Amino acid sequence: MKRALPALMLIVFLAAPGWADNGFKEGGKEVGQGFKKMGKETGEAFKQGGKEVGQGFKEMGKATGTETKKAGRSMGEWFRDAGRKTGEAFREFGRKVRRFFGGD
């Protein structure tokens, strides 16, 4: 008994750092898993945020395109009308010159 107790104490003291090491490893593993999970969740949040921002830009682009198209049509109509009026003015000027020199 006198020899068994010191031997048991020696075994416990030698095995205790190993137990602590396993606990430390497990704790480190859990921390690592926590960081991994947090990283995945952060990545998902960025992905979702990116999708929402992309949708916002897409909608804004569509609206801008529609407004640009309307403005382009309006400008086209204005140029067409200005061209018609300019053409008519030159025709009328030509008629007046012909009348002046033709004696009509």
C-alpha positions in Angstrom: 0.0 0.0 0.0 2.8 2.3 0.9 4.4 1.7 -2.5 1.1 1.7 -4.4 0.1 5.1 -3.3 3.2 6.9 -4.6 3.1 4.9 -7.8 -0.6 5.9 -8.3 0.3 9.5 -7.6 3.1 9.3 -10.1 0.8 7.8 -12.7 -1.8 10.5 -12.1 0.8 13.3 -12.3 2.2 11.9 -15.5 -1.2 11.4 -17.1 -2.7 14.7 -16.0 -0.8 16.9 -18.5 -2.0 14.5 -21.3 -5.6 15.0 -20.1 -5.1 18.8 -20.0 -3.5 18.7 -23.5 -6.6 16.8 -24.9 -8.9 19.3 -23.3 -6.8 22.2 -24.7 -6.8 20.5 -28.1 -10.6 20.1 -27.9 -11.0 23.7 -26.8 -8.8 24.9 -29.7 -10.8 22.7 -32.1 -14.1 24.2 -30.9 -12.7 27.7 -31.3 -11.5 26.8 -34.8 -14.9 25.4 -35.6 -16.5 28.5 -34.2 -14.3 30.7 -36.5 -15.1 28.5 -39.4 -18.8 28.7 -38.8 -18.6 32.5 -38.2 -16.6 32.8 -41.5 -19.3 30.9 -43.4 -22.1 33.0 -41.9 -20.2 36.2 -42.7 -19.6 34.9 -46.2 -23.3 34.2 -46.6 -24.2 37.6 -45.3 -21.8 39.2 -47.8 -23.2 37.1 -50.5 -26.8 38.1 -49.7 -25.8 41.7 -49.3 -24.1 41.6 -52.7 -27.1 40.1 -54.3 -29.4 42.8 -52.9 -27.0 45.5 -54.0 -26.8 43.9 -57.4 -30.5 43.8 -57.7 -30.7 47.5 -56.7 -28.2 48.4 -59.4 -30.0 46.3 -61.9 -33.3 48.0 -61.2 -31.6 51.4 -61.2 -30.0 50.5 -64.5 -33.4 49.5 -66.0 -35.0 52.7 -64.8 -32.1 54.8 -66.2 -32.3 53.0 -69.5 -36.0 53.5 -69.8 -35.6 57.3 -69.0 -32.8 57.5 -71.5 -34.9 55.8 -74.1 -37.7 58.3 -73.5 -35.4 61.2 -73.7 -33.9 59.9 -76.9 -37.3 59.6 -78.5 -38.2 63.1 -77.4 -35.0 64.5 -78.8 -35.5 62.5 -82.0 -39.0 63.9 -82.4 -37.6 67.4 -81.8 -34.9 67.0 -84.4 -37.4 65.5 -86.9 -39.7 68.5 -86.4 -36.8 71.0 -86.7 -35.6 69.3 -89.8 -39.1 69.5 -91.4 -39.4 73.2 -90.5 -35.9 73.9 -91.8 -36.7 72.1 -95.0 -40.0 73.9 -95.5 -38.2 77.2 -94.8 -35.7 76.5 -97.5 -38.4 75.4 -100.0 -40.3 78.6 -99.3 -37.1 80.6 -99.7 -36.5 78.9 -103.0 -40.0 79.7 -104.2 -39.6 83.3 -103.3 -36.3 83.5 -105.1 -37.9 81.9 -108.2 -40.8 84.3 -108.1 -38.5 87.3 -107.7 -36.4 86.3 -110.7 -39.2 84.7 -112.6 -41.5 87.5 -112.4 -44.4 85.6 -111.0 
